[in-house]
């Protein structure tokens, strides 16, 4: 059975429930259903959903959806949530993570807008330099 959900401002949630009690998605089934070796088979079960540009409530609903189906239908299910809502079930923790990631993106964007590349600097070196300045700026604000 397959299902596709389209939360607002979020990647679609595309899942297929397999006979073995695990979950995949259509793309992974096409790419990894007949793996060349045992190492490749793990990719069949690796799914991701980007909720970064969705709001806090959409992220929570997506996580709660996976919480429900994993408890009811799936075996050996693990989920990694950068928002830490999966682990904490706490929207204040989730909000703090959203704020942190938004601050990082905003600071990096400001760096790109205000720090010019050095003469002869390649793109990779420039991005690393801006990222390091972003990191330094963000870390100086921590206690």
N, CA, C and O atoms as CSV, one atom per row, in Angstrom:
chain,resi,resn,atom,element,x,y,z
A,1,UNK,N,N,0.845,-1.162,0.000
A,1,UNK,CA,C,0.000,0.000,0.000
A,1,UNK,C,C,0.902,1.240,0.000
A,1,UNK,O,O,1.901,1.293,0.717
A,2,UNK,N,N,0.535,2.224,-0.808
A,2,UNK,CA,C,1.307,3.469,-0.886
A,2,UNK,C,C,0.417,4.646,-0.537
A,2,UNK,O,O,-0.802,4.614,-0.705
A,3,UNK,N,N,1.070,5.682,-0.047
A,3,UNK,CA,C,0.355,6.894,0.322
A,3,UNK,C,C,1.257,8.091,0.083
A,3,UNK,O,O,2.465,8.022,0.314
A,4,UNK,N,N,0.677,9.178,-0.376
A,4,UNK,CA,C,1.420,10.412,-0.550
A,4,UNK,C,C,0.641,11.521,0.136
A,4,UNK,O,O,-0.533,11.751,-0.155
A,5,UNK,N,N,1.311,12.200,1.048
A,5,UNK,CA,C,0.724,13.344,1.746
A,5,UNK,C,C,1.452,14.601,1.286
A,5,UNK,O,O,2.651,14.569,1.008
A,6,UNK,N,N,0.716,15.706,1.208
A,6,UNK,CA,C,1.300,16.968,0.754
A,6,UNK,C,C,1.103,18.055,1.805
A,6,UNK,O,O,0.240,18.918,1.642
A,7,UNK,N,N,1.895,18.027,2.889
A,7,UNK,CA,C,1.782,19.089,3.886
A,7,UNK,C,C,2.196,20.430,3.267
A,7,UNK,O,O,3.057,20.455,2.388
A,8,UNK,N,N,1.605,21.530,3.706
A,8,UNK,CA,C,1.963,22.836,3.136
A,8,UNK,C,C,3.410,23.221,3.435
A,8,UNK,O,O,3.908,23.010,4.541
A,9,UNK,N,N,4.076,23.791,2.427
A,9,UNK,CA,C,5.453,24.286,2.538
A,9,UNK,C,C,6.439,23.205,2.960
A,9,UNK,O,O,7.448,23.495,3.602
A,10,UNK,N,N,6.148,21.970,2.602
A,10,UNK,CA,C,6.944,20.825,3.039
A,10,UNK,C,C,7.082,19.870,1.864
A,10,UNK,O,O,6.214,19.812,0.993
A,11,UNK,N,N,8.185,19.118,1.845
A,11,UNK,CA,C,8.285,18.060,0.848
A,11,UNK,C,C,7.130,17.080,1.049
A,11,UNK,O,O,6.617,16.911,2.155
A,12,UNK,N,N,6.745,16.452,-0.033
A,12,UNK,CA,C,5.684,15.457,0.113
A,12,UNK,C,C,6.176,14.268,0.917
A,12,UNK,O,O,7.355,13.918,0.884
A,13,UNK,N,N,5.260,13.662,1.631
A,13,UNK,CA,C,5.536,12.463,2.412
A,13,UNK,C,C,5.048,11.300,1.559
A,13,UNK,O,O,3.846,11.065,1.440
A,14,UNK,N,N,5.991,10.578,0.969
A,14,UNK,CA,C,5.705,9.487,0.041
A,14,UNK,C,C,6.135,8.189,0.716
A,14,UNK,O,O,7.328,7.957,0.908
A,15,UNK,N,N,5.184,7.352,1.074
A,15,UNK,CA,C,5.528,6.116,1.779
A,15,UNK,C,C,4.794,4.916,1.197
A,15,UNK,O,O,3.663,5.019,0.722
A,16,UNK,N,N,5.462,3.794,1.249
A,16,UNK,CA,C,4.892,2.510,0.866
A,16,UNK,C,C,5.094,1.558,2.042
A,16,UNK,O,O,6.185,1.487,2.607
A,17,UNK,N,N,4.065,0.845,2.400
A,17,UNK,CA,C,4.159,-0.141,3.471
A,17,UNK,C,C,4.420,-1.499,2.842
A,17,UNK,O,O,3.660,-1.959,1.990
A,18,UNK,N,N,5.499,-2.132,3.272
A,18,UNK,CA,C,5.934,-3.386,2.674
A,18,UNK,C,C,5.457,-4.582,3.493
A,18,UNK,O,O,5.113,-4.443,4.666
A,19,UNK,N,N,5.439,-5.740,2.873
A,19,UNK,CA,C,4.977,-6.970,3.522
A,19,UNK,C,C,5.811,-7.341,4.744
A,19,UNK,O,O,5.314,-8.005,5.654
A,20,UNK,N,N,7.061,-6.923,4.773
A,20,UNK,CA,C,7.948,-7.282,5.878
A,20,UNK,C,C,7.778,-6.366,7.092
A,20,UNK,O,O,8.553,-6.449,8.045
A,21,UNK,N,N,6.767,-5.495,7.061
A,21,UNK,CA,C,6.506,-4.613,8.196
A,21,UNK,C,C,7.378,-3.371,8.208
A,21,UNK,O,O,7.426,-2.655,9.208
A,22,UNK,N,N,8.063,-3.112,7.112
A,22,UNK,CA,C,8.902,-1.920,7.014
A,22,UNK,C,C,8.283,-0.936,6.025
A,22,UNK,O,O,7.277,-1.220,5.375
A,23,UNK,N,N,8.914,0.216,5.938
A,23,UNK,CA,C,8.391,1.283,5.113
A,23,UNK,C,C,9.453,1.700,4.098
A,23,UNK,O,O,10.649,1.680,4.390
A,24,UNK,N,N,9.001,2.077,2.909
A,24,UNK,CA,C,9.879,2.607,1.882
A,24,UNK,C,C,9.119,3.713,1.161
A,24,UNK,O,O,8.110,4.203,1.667
A,25,UNK,N,N,9.595,4.109,-0.011
A,25,UNK,CA,C,8.822,5.009,-0.859
A,25,UNK,C,C,8.994,4.573,-2.301
A,25,UNK,O,O,9.804,3.693,-2.595
A,26,UNK,N,N,8.244,5.177,-3.192
A,26,UNK,CA,C,8.224,4.716,-4.583
A,26,UNK,C,C,9.607,4.827,-5.234
A,26,UNK,O,O,10.040,3.892,-5.908
A,27,UNK,N,N,10.288,5.921,-5.050
A,27,UNK,CA,C,11.615,6.088,-5.651
A,27,UNK,C,C,12.580,5.036,-5.123
A,27,UNK,O,O,13.316,4.426,-5.899
A,28,UNK,N,N,12.585,4.819,-3.811
A,28,UNK,CA,C,13.489,3.818,-3.242
A,28,UNK,C,C,13.143,2.417,-3.734
A,28,UNK,O,O,14.035,1.596,-3.949
A,29,UNK,N,N,11.864,2.144,-3.910
A,29,UNK,CA,C,11.477,0.835,-4.442
A,29,UNK,C,C,12.015,0.645,-5.858
A,29,UNK,O,O,12.508,-0.430,-6.201
A,30,UNK,N,N,11.921,1.677,-6.666
A,30,UNK,CA,C,12.429,1.583,-8.038
A,30,UNK,C,C,13.942,1.396,-8.033
A,30,UNK,O,O,14.471,0.576,-8.784
A,31,UNK,N,N,14.639,2.153,-7.188
A,31,UNK,CA,C,16.105,2.120,-7.185
A,31,UNK,C,C,16.701,0.927,-6.443
A,31,UNK,O,O,17.726,0.389,-6.861
A,32,UNK,N,N,16.063,0.506,-5.336
A,32,UNK,CA,C,16.735,-0.423,-4.431
A,32,UNK,C,C,15.977,-1.714,-4.149
A,32,UNK,O,O,16.417,-2.499,-3.309
A,33,UNK,N,N,14.852,-1.965,-4.820
A,33,UNK,CA,C,14.108,-3.196,-4.533
A,33,UNK,C,C,14.922,-4.436,-4.887
A,33,UNK,O,O,14.803,-5.464,-4.222
A,34,UNK,N,N,15.738,-4.351,-5.916
A,34,UNK,CA,C,16.614,-5.457,-6.308
A,34,UNK,C,C,18.068,-4.993,-6.171
A,34,UNK,O,O,18.733,-4.749,-7.178
A,35,UNK,N,N,18.568,-4.870,-4.934
A,35,UNK,CA,C,19.925,-4.339,-4.739
A,35,UNK,C,C,20.992,-5.283,-5.281
A,35,UNK,O,O,20.794,-6.495,-5.372
A,36,UNK,N,N,22.125,-4.691,-5.636
A,36,UNK,CA,C,23.250,-5.475,-6.130
A,36,UNK,C,C,23.940,-6.250,-5.013
A,36,UNK,O,O,24.535,-7.301,-5.250
A,37,UNK,N,N,23.853,-5.715,-3.777
A,37,UNK,CA,C,24.486,-6.388,-2.638
A,37,UNK,C,C,23.723,-6.010,-1.366
A,37,UNK,O,O,22.856,-5.137,-1.380
A,38,UNK,N,N,24.064,-6.679,-0.285
A,38,UNK,CA,C,23.357,-6.474,0.980
A,38,UNK,C,C,23.517,-5.048,1.497
A,38,UNK,O,O,22.603,-4.514,2.125
A,39,UNK,N,N,24.660,-4.429,1.242
A,39,UNK,CA,C,24.913,-3.056,1.691
A,39,UNK,C,C,23.911,-2.080,1.061
A,39,UNK,O,O,23.462,-1.140,1.717
A,40,UNK,N,N,23.568,-2.303,-0.197
A,40,UNK,CA,C,22.636,-1.408,-0.893
A,40,UNK,C,C,21.203,-1.539,-0.390
A,40,UNK,O,O,20.421,-0.596,-0.511
A,41,UNK,N,N,20.849,-2.683,0.167
A,41,UNK,CA,C,19.467,-2.900,0.583
A,41,UNK,C,C,19.023,-1.906,1.658
A,41,UNK,O,O,17.838,-1.584,1.744
A,42,UNK,N,N,19.955,-1.418,2.476
A,42,UNK,CA,C,19.584,-0.466,3.517
A,42,UNK,C,C,18.950,0.790,2.929
A,42,UNK,O,O,18.126,1.431,3.581
A,43,UNK,N,N,19.327,1.147,1.701
A,43,UNK,CA,C,18.776,2.351,1.083
A,43,UNK,C,C,17.286,2.221,0.787
A,43,UNK,O,O,16.580,3.224,0.684
A,44,UNK,N,N,16.814,0.994,0.650
A,44,UNK,CA,C,15.393,0.765,0.417
A,44,UNK,C,C,14.544,1.355,1.534
A,44,UNK,O,O,13.418,1.793,1.301
A,45,UNK,N,N,15.083,1.366,2.733
A,45,UNK,CA,C,14.310,1.793,3.903
A,45,UNK,C,C,14.680,3.197,4.403
A,45,UNK,O,O,14.160,3.639,5.428
A,46,UNK,N,N,15.551,3.887,3.708
A,46,UNK,CA,C,15.941,5.238,4.139
A,46,UNK,C,C,15.035,6.273,3.482
A,46,UNK,O,O,15.040,6.439,2.262
A,47,UNK,N,N,14.272,6.952,4.294
A,47,UNK,CA,C,13.354,7.970,3.804
A,47,UNK,C,C,13.675,9.296,4.468
A,47,UNK,O,O,14.248,9.336,5.556
A,48,UNK,N,N,13.304,10.371,3.810
A,48,UNK,CA,C,13.479,11.683,4.433
A,48,UNK,C,C,12.358,12.609,3.980
A,48,UNK,O,O,11.793,12.456,2.897
A,49,UNK,N,N,12.061,13.560,4.830
A,49,UNK,CA,C,11.081,14.597,4.529
A,49,UNK,C,C,11.644,15.908,5.048
A,49,UNK,O,O,11.955,16.036,6.233
A,50,UNK,N,N,11.771,16.863,4.171
A,50,UNK,CA,C,12.296,18.172,4.566
A,50,UNK,C,C,11.134,19.067,4.977
A,50,UNK,O,O,10.259,19.387,4.172
A,51,UNK,N,N,11.145,19.463,6.246
A,51,UNK,CA,C,10.086,20.333,6.776
A,51,UNK,C,C,10.628,21.716,7.107
A,51,UNK,O,O,9.934,22.524,7.726
A,52,UNK,N,N,11.859,21.993,6.701
A,52,UNK,CA,C,12.542,23.228,7.091
A,52,UNK,C,C,11.741,24.488,6.764
A,52,UNK,O,O,11.762,25.448,7.534
A,53,UNK,N,N,11.044,24.496,5.645
A,53,UNK,CA,C,10.330,25.703,5.237
A,53,UNK,C,C,8.853,25.664,5.618
A,53,UNK,O,O,8.106,26.601,5.336
A,54,UNK,N,N,8.449,24.595,6.248
A,54,UNK,CA,C,7.096,24.512,6.805
A,54,UNK,C,C,7.111,25.154,8.185
A,54,UNK,O,O,8.175,25.421,8.743
A,55,UNK,N,N,5.949,25.394,8.717
A,55,UNK,CA,C,5.947,25.968,10.063
A,55,UNK,C,C,6.030,24.862,11.115
A,55,UNK,O,O,5.983,23.669,10.812
A,56,UNK,N,N,6.150,25.300,12.326
A,56,UNK,CA,C,6.314,24.402,13.467
A,56,UNK,C,C,5.179,23.376,13.550
A,56,UNK,O,O,5.432,22.199,13.806
A,57,UNK,N,N,3.962,23.800,13.340
A,57,UNK,CA,C,2.811,22.894,13.449
A,57,UNK,C,C,2.840,21.807,12.382
A,57,UNK,O,O,2.491,20.661,12.662
A,58,UNK,N,N,3.249,22.150,11.167
A,58,UNK,CA,C,3.346,21.143,10.099
A,58,UNK,C,C,4.407,20.113,10.470
A,58,UNK,O,O,4.189,18.911,10.317
A,59,UNK,N,N,5.544,20.576,10.952
A,59,UNK,CA,C,6.599,19.654,11.379
A,59,UNK,C,C,6.067,18.700,12.454
A,59,UNK,O,O,6.286,17.491,12.382
A,60,UNK,N,N,5.372,19.250,13.442
A,60,UNK,CA,C,4.830,18.426,14.533
A,60,UNK,C,C,3.827,17.405,14.009
A,60,UNK,O,O,3.824,16.258,14.456
A,61,UNK,N,N,2.978,17.806,13.068
A,61,UNK,CA,C,1.990,16.877,12.507
A,61,UNK,C,C,2.683,15.746,11.751
A,61,UNK,O,O,2.292,14.585,11.876
A,62,UNK,N,N,3.699,16.076,10.975
A,62,UNK,CA,C,4.436,15.037,10.237
A,62,UNK,C,C,5.076,14.058,11.218
A,62,UNK,O,O,4.983,12.845,11.031
A,63,UNK,N,N,5.718,14.571,12.254
A,63,UNK,CA,C,6.347,13.704,13.252
A,63,UNK,C,C,5.300,12.862,13.981
A,63,UNK,O,O,5.496,11.664,14.184
A,64,UNK,N,N,4.193,13.487,14.373
A,64,UNK,CA,C,3.133,12.747,15.066
A,64,UNK,C,C,2.521,11.668,14.170
A,64,UNK,O,O,2.123,10.610,14.656
A,65,UNK,N,N,2.446,11.932,12.867
A,65,UNK,CA,C,1.978,10.926,11.911
A,65,UNK,C,C,2.898,9.708,11.946
A,65,UNK,O,O,2.431,8.573,12.037
A,66,UNK,N,N,4.211,9.950,11.872
A,66,UNK,CA,C,5.160,8.838,11.934
A,66,UNK,C,C,5.159,8.155,13.287
A,66,UNK,O,O,5.368,6.945,13.371
A,67,UNK,N,N,4.932,8.900,14.324
A,67,UNK,CA,C,4.849,8.319,15.669
A,67,UNK,C,C,3.674,7.320,15.717
A,67,UNK,O,O,3.812,6.213,16.239
A,68,UNK,N,N,2.538,7.722,15.174
A,68,UNK,CA,C,1.344,6.882,15.176
A,68,UNK,C,C,1.548,5.612,14.339
A,68,UNK,O,O,1.316,4.502,14.818
A,69,UNK,N,N,1.989,5.790,13.070
A,69,UNK,CA,C,2.102,4.594,12.221
A,69,UNK,C,C,3.224,3.672,12.676
A,69,UNK,O,O,3.132,2.456,12.506
A,70,UNK,N,N,4.280,4.234,13.252
A,70,UNK,CA,C,5.357,3.356,13.709
A,70,UNK,C,C,4.903,2.502,14.885
A,70,UNK,O,O,5.250,1.324,14.973
A,71,UNK,N,N,4.132,3.092,15.782
A,71,UNK,CA,C,3.650,2.338,16.942
A,71,UNK,C,C,2.636,1.274,16.535
A,71,UNK,O,O,2.595,0.188,17.114
A,72,UNK,N,N,1.831,1.592,15.549
A,72,UNK,CA,C,0.733,0.697,15.179
A,72,UNK,C,C,1.117,-0.355,14.144
A,72,UNK,O,O,0.607,-1.475,14.181
A,73,UNK,N,N,2.016,-0.003,13.216
A,73,UNK,CA,C,2.212,-0.876,12.060
A,73,UNK,C,C,3.644,-1.315,11.759
A,73,UNK,O,O,3.829,-2.310,11.057
A,74,UNK,N,N,4.655,-0.623,12.256
A,74,UNK,CA,C,6.017,-0.876,11.779
A,74,UNK,C,C,6.879,-1.598,12.804
A,74,UNK,O,O,6.667,-1.495,14.012
A,75,UNK,N,N,7.859,-2.333,12.283
A,75,UNK,CA,C,8.817,-3.055,13.119
A,75,UNK,C,C,10.168,-2.354,13.037
A,75,UNK,O,O,10.555,-1.877,11.970
A,76,UNK,N,N,10.882,-2.290,14.145
A,76,UNK,CA,C,12.250,-1.750,14.174
A,76,UNK,C,C,12.358,-0.385,13.494
A,76,UNK,O,O,13.279,-0.148,12.712
A,77,UNK,N,N,11.430,0.496,13.790
A,77,UNK,CA,C,11.393,1.817,13.179
A,77,UNK,C,C,12.239,2.802,13.977
A,77,UNK,O,O,12.127,2.868,15.201
A,78,UNK,N,N,13.076,3.561,13.296
A,78,UNK,CA,C,13.813,4.653,13.931
A,78,UNK,C,C,13.603,5.912,13.105
A,78,UNK,O,O,13.446,5.855,11.885
A,79,UNK,N,N,13.602,7.032,13.783
A,79,UNK,CA,C,13.429,8.315,13.121
A,79,UNK,C,C,14.440,9.291,13.711
A,79,UNK,O,O,14.604,9.372,14.928
A,80,UNK,N,N,15.101,10.014,12.852
A,80,UNK,CA,C,16.043,11.046,13.274
A,80,UNK,C,C,15.398,12.398,12.974
A,80,UNK,O,O,15.123,12.713,11.816
A,81,UNK,N,N,15.161,13.179,13.994
A,81,UNK,CA,C,14.473,14.461,13.859
A,81,UNK,C,C,15.400,15.586,14.308
A,81,UNK,O,O,15.685,15.728,15.497
A,82,UNK,N,N,15.868,16.383,13.349
A,82,UNK,CA,C,16.747,17.501,13.693
A,82,UNK,C,C,16.033,18.521,14.575
A,82,UNK,O,O,16.682,19.283,15.292
A,83,UNK,N,N,14.715,18.539,14.528
A,83,UNK,CA,C,13.955,19.438,15.387
A,83,UNK,C,C,13.811,18.930,16.813
A,83,UNK,O,O,13.343,19.658,17.688
A,84,UNK,N,N,14.208,17.695,17.049
A,84,UNK,CA,C,14.173,17.042,18.360
A,84,UNK,C,C,12.758,16.867,18.934
A,84,UNK,O,O,12.598,16.588,20.123
A,85,UNK,N,N,11.749,17.030,18.095
A,85,UNK,CA,C,10.374,16.837,18.561
A,85,UNK,C,C,10.060,15.346,18.720
A,85,UNK,O,O,9.316,14.961,19.623
A,86,UNK,N,N,10.624,14.513,17.847
A,86,UNK,CA,C,10.410,13.067,17.954
A,86,UNK,C,C,10.822,12.563,19.331
A,86,UNK,O,O,10.100,11.794,19.965
A,87,UNK,N,N,11.983,13.002,19.781
A,87,UNK,CA,C,12.507,12.540,21.060
A,87,UNK,C,C,11.822,13.218,22.248
A,87,UNK,O,O,11.544,12.579,23.263
A,88,UNK,N,N,11.557,14.503,22.112
A,88,UNK,CA,C,11.101,15.282,23.270
A,88,UNK,C,C,9.581,15.385,23.404
A,88,UNK,O,O,9.064,15.549,24.509
A,89,UNK,N,N,8.868,15.288,22.282
A,89,UNK,CA,C,7.416,15.529,22.261
A,89,UNK,C,C,7.094,16.915,22.839
A,89,UNK,O,O,6.017,17.126,23.396
A,90,UNK,N,N,8.019,17.835,22.703
A,90,UNK,CA,C,7.904,19.155,23.323
A,90,UNK,C,C,8.032,20.224,22.242
A,90,UNK,O,O,9.082,20.357,21.613
A,91,UNK,N,N,6.957,20.985,22.030
A,91,UNK,CA,C,6.974,22.013,20.986
A,91,UNK,C,C,7.900,23.177,21.332
A,91,UNK,O,O,8.344,23.889,20.430
A,92,UNK,N,N,8.200,23.387,22.601
A,92,UNK,CA,C,9.160,24.441,22.959
A,92,UNK,C,C,10.565,24.048,22.501
A,92,UNK,O,O,11.330,24.897,22.042
A,93,UNK,N,N,10.902,22.774,22.623
A,93,UNK,CA,C,12.190,22.282,22.133
A,93,UNK,C,C,12.235,22.429,20.614
A,93,UNK,O,O,13.237,22.872,20.054
A,94,UNK,N,N,11.144,22.056,19.957
A,94,UNK,CA,C,11.052,22.184,18.505
A,94,UNK,C,C,11.199,23.644,18.081
A,94,UNK,O,O,11.919,23.941,17.128
A,95,UNK,N,N,10.530,24.549,18.774
A,95,UNK,CA,C,10.619,25.970,18.448
A,95,UNK,C,C,12.054,26.474,18.595
A,95,UNK,O,O,12.529,27.251,17.767
A,96,UNK,N,N,12.733,26.040,19.631
A,96,UNK,CA,C,14.125,26.453,19.836
A,96,UNK,C,C,15.010,25.978,18.679
A,96,UNK,O,O,15.890,26.711,18.226
A,97,UNK,N,N,14.777,24.760,18.205
A,97,UNK,CA,C,15.543,24.241,17.071
A,97,UNK,C,C,15.220,25.014,15.798
A,97,UNK,O,O,16.125,25.360,15.038
A,98,UNK,N,N,13.928,25.291,15.556
A,98,UNK,CA,C,13.540,26.089,14.388
A,98,UNK,C,C,14.233,27.450,14.444
A,98,UNK,O,O,14.789,27.909,13.447
A,99,UNK,N,N,14.198,28.089,15.607
A,99,UNK,CA,C,14.825,29.402,15.769
A,99,UNK,C,C,16.322,29.320,15.492
A,99,UNK,O,O,16.890,30.195,14.837
A,100,UNK,N,N,16.954,28.265,15.994
A,100,UNK,CA,C,18.402,28.092,15.808
A,100,UNK,C,C,18.739,27.948,14.332
A,100,UNK,O,O,19.638,28.627,13.834
A,101,UNK,N,N,18.022,27.063,13.618
A,101,UNK,CA,C,18.315,26.855,12.201
A,101,UNK,C,C,17.992,28.096,11.376
A,101,UNK,O,O,18.722,28.418,10.438
A,102,UNK,N,N,16.921,28.790,11.708
A,102,UNK,CA,C,16.597,30.026,10.990
A,102,UNK,C,C,17.675,31.073,11.214
A,102,UNK,O,O,18.031,31.803,10.288
A,103,UNK,N,N,18.195,31.156,12.422
A,103,UNK,CA,C,19.268,32.099,12.725
A,103,UNK,C,C,20.525,31.763,11.923
A,103,UNK,O,O,21.185,32.657,11.393
A,104,UNK,N,N,20.850,30.490,11.837
A,104,UNK,CA,C,22.017,30.069,11.053
A,104,UNK,C,C,21.844,30.465,9.589
A,104,UNK,O,O,22.752,31.037,8.987
A,105,UNK,N,N,20.679,30.160,9.017
A,105,UNK,CA,C,20.427,30.503,7.610
A,105,UNK,C,C,20.445,32.007,7.387
A,105,UNK,O,O,21.017,32.488,6.409
A,106,UNK,N,N,19.818,32.749,8.294
A,106,UNK,CA,C,19.785,34.210,8.164
A,106,UNK,C,C,21.193,34.794,8.255
A,106,UNK,O,O,21.547,35.682,7.479
A,107,UNK,N,N,21.990,34.306,9.190
A,107,UNK,CA,C,23.347,34.819,9.373
A,107,UNK,C,C,24.222,34.461,8.177
A,107,UNK,O,O,25.015,35.286,7.722
A,108,UNK,N,N,24.087,33.236,7.661
A,108,UNK,CA,C,24.861,32.830,6.487
A,108,UNK,C,C,24.462,33.663,5.271
A,108,UNK,O,O,25.323,34.096,4.505
A,109,UNK,N,N,23.161,33.889,5.095
A,109,UNK,CA,C,22.681,34.711,3.987
A,109,UNK,C,C,23.237,36.130,4.096
A,109,UNK,O,O,23.693,36.702,3.106
A,110,UNK,N,N,23.198,36.690,5.296
A,110,UNK,CA,C,23.760,38.023,5.518
A,110,UNK,C,C,25.259,38.043,5.190
A,110,UNK,O,O,25.765,39.012,4.624
A,111,UNK,N,N,25.948,36.978,5.548
A,111,UNK,CA,C,27.367,36.875,5.212
A,111,UNK,C,C,27.595,36.880,3.715
A,111,UNK,O,O,28.497,37.560,3.224
A,112,UNK,N,N,26.778,36.120,2.976
A,112,UNK,CA,C,26.916,36.101,1.518
A,112,UNK,C,C,26.642,37.471,0.914
A,112,UNK,O,O,27.262,37.862,-0.075
A,113,UNK,N,N,25.702,38.197,1.523
A,113,UNK,CA,C,25.344,39.516,1.007
A,113,UNK,C,C,26.377,40.581,1.371
A,113,UNK,O,O,26.504,41.576,0.657
A,114,UNK,N,N,27.110,40.396,2.457
A,114,UNK,CA,C,27.980,41.469,2.943
A,114,UNK,C,C,29.478,41.174,2.859
A,114,UNK,O,O,30.285,42.093,2.998
A,115,UNK,N,N,29.863,39.944,2.641
A,115,UNK,CA,C,31.283,39.594,2.558
A,115,UNK,C,C,31.613,39.279,1.095
A,115,UNK,O,O,31.163,38.263,0.565
A,116,UNK,N,N,32.376,40.126,0.455
A,116,UNK,CA,C,32.719,39.854,-0.945
A,116,UNK,C,C,33.800,38.780,-1.055
A,116,UNK,O,O,34.596,38.594,-0.135
A,117,UNK,N,N,33.819,38.084,-2.176
A,117,UNK,CA,C,34.909,37.122,-2.394
A,117,UNK,C,C,36.244,37.865,-2.520
A,117,UNK,O,O,36.295,38.989,-3.019
A,118,UNK,N,N,37.296,37.235,-2.071
A,118,UNK,CA,C,38.635,37.788,-2.250
A,118,UNK,C,C,39.059,37.610,-3.701
A,118,UNK,O,O,38.593,36.695,-4.381
A,119,UNK,N,N,39.921,38.462,-4.163
A,119,UNK,CA,C,40.428,38.362,-5.532
A,119,UNK,C,C,41.074,36.990,-5.726
A,119,UNK,O,O,41.948,36.590,-4.957
A,120,UNK,N,N,40.638,36.286,-6.751
A,120,UNK,CA,C,41.193,34.977,-7.076
A,120,UNK,C,C,40.679,33.834,-6.215
A,120,UNK,O,O,41.096,32.691,-6.401
A,121,UNK,N,N,39.775,34.119,-5.270
A,121,UNK,CA,C,39.253,33.078,-4.377
A,121,UNK,C,C,38.242,32.212,-5.132
A,121,UNK,O,O,37.338,32.732,-5.785
A,122,UNK,N,N,38.399,30.897,-5.038
A,122,UNK,CA,C,37.421,30.029,-5.707
A,122,UNK,C,C,36.142,29.944,-4.866
A,122,UNK,O,O,36.128,30.327,-3.697
A,123,UNK,N,N,35.090,29.445,-5.473
A,123,UNK,CA,C,33.773,29.407,-4.817
A,123,UNK,C,C,33.801,28.598,-3.528
A,123,UNK,O,O,33.235,29.022,-2.520
A,124,UNK,N,N,34.449,27.443,-3.548
A,124,UNK,CA,C,34.492,26.599,-2.350
A,124,UNK,C,C,35.182,27.315,-1.187
A,124,UNK,O,O,34.689,27.291,-0.059
A,125,UNK,N,N,36.312,27.943,-1.462
A,125,UNK,CA,C,37.032,28.669,-0.406
A,125,UNK,C,C,36.199,29.819,0.132
A,125,UNK,O,O,36.174,30.071,1.337
A,126,UNK,N,N,35.519,30.512,-0.766
A,126,UNK,CA,C,34.668,31.623,-0.357
A,126,UNK,C,C,33.543,31.136,0.559
A,126,UNK,O,O,33.303,31.725,1.613
A,127,UNK,N,N,32.856,30.068,0.161
A,127,UNK,CA,C,31.748,29.551,0.974
A,127,UNK,C,C,32.233,29.045,2.325
A,127,UNK,O,O,31.561,29.239,3.338
A,128,UNK,N,N,33.386,28.403,2.348
A,128,UNK,CA,C,33.958,27.931,3.621
A,128,UNK,C,C,34.269,29.127,4.520
A,128,UNK,O,O,33.998,29.087,5.720
A,129,UNK,N,N,34.838,30.191,3.944
A,129,UNK,CA,C,35.175,31.377,4.729
A,129,UNK,C,C,33.921,32.029,5.305
A,129,UNK,O,O,33.905,32.422,6.471
A,130,UNK,N,N,32.862,32.145,4.487
A,130,UNK,CA,C,31.611,32.728,4.978
A,130,UNK,C,C,30.996,31.823,6.049
A,130,UNK,O,O,30.481,32.315,7.053
A,131,UNK,N,N,31.047,30.512,5.841
A,131,UNK,CA,C,30.495,29.577,6.826
A,131,UNK,C,C,31.265,29.668,8.145
A,131,UNK,O,O,30.659,29.618,9.216
A,132,UNK,N,N,32.572,29.799,8.083
A,132,UNK,CA,C,33.366,29.923,9.311
A,132,UNK,C,C,33.037,31.221,10.046
A,132,UNK,O,O,32.937,31.231,11.273
A,133,UNK,N,N,32.872,32.299,9.310
A,133,UNK,CA,C,32.490,33.573,9.941
A,133,UNK,C,C,31.100,33.466,10.554
A,133,UNK,O,O,30.853,33.990,11.640
A,134,UNK,N,N,30.193,32.784,9.854
A,134,UNK,CA,C,28.844,32.568,10.393
A,134,UNK,C,C,28.930,31.791,11.690
A,134,UNK,O,O,28.306,32.164,12.684
A,135,UNK,N,N,29.695,30.716,11.688
A,135,UNK,CA,C,29.854,29.888,12.873
A,135,UNK,C,C,30.465,30.680,14.024
A,135,UNK,O,O,30.003,30.586,15.161
A,136,UNK,N,N,31.498,31.455,13.730
A,136,UNK,CA,C,32.128,32.278,14.768
A,136,UNK,C,C,31.145,33.287,15.346
A,136,UNK,O,O,31.103,33.496,16.558
A,137,UNK,N,N,30.363,33.906,14.486
A,137,UNK,CA,C,29.377,34.894,14.940
A,137,UNK,C,C,28.318,34.237,15.832
A,137,UNK,O,O,27.964,34.772,16.882
A,138,UNK,N,N,27.824,33.089,15.410
A,138,UNK,CA,C,26.782,32.410,16.187
A,138,UNK,C,C,27.322,31.894,17.510
A,138,UNK,O,O,26.619,31.950,18.519
A,139,UNK,N,N,28.555,31.394,17.534
A,139,UNK,CA,C,29.123,30.855,18.770
A,139,UNK,C,C,29.496,31.919,19.776
A,139,UNK,O,O,29.532,31.641,20.975
A,140,UNK,N,N,29.771,33.119,19.330
A,140,UNK,CA,C,30.112,34.176,20.296
A,140,UNK,C,C,28.890,34.600,21.113
A,140,UNK,O,O,29.030,35.174,22.194
A,141,UNK,N,N,27.682,34.315,20.590
A,141,UNK,CA,C,26.454,34.667,21.300
A,141,UNK,C,C,26.047,33.616,22.330
A,141,UNK,O,O,25.146,33.847,23.137
A,142,UNK,N,N,26.721,32.447,22.299
A,142,UNK,CA,C,26.364,31.388,23.257
A,142,UNK,C,C,27.016,31.660,24.608
A,142,UNK,O,O,28.104,32.233,24.674
A,143,UNK,N,N,26.337,31.243,25.702
A,143,UNK,CA,C,26.916,31.448,27.047
A,143,UNK,C,C,28.162,30.626,27.251
A,143,UNK,O,O,28.770,30.680,28.320
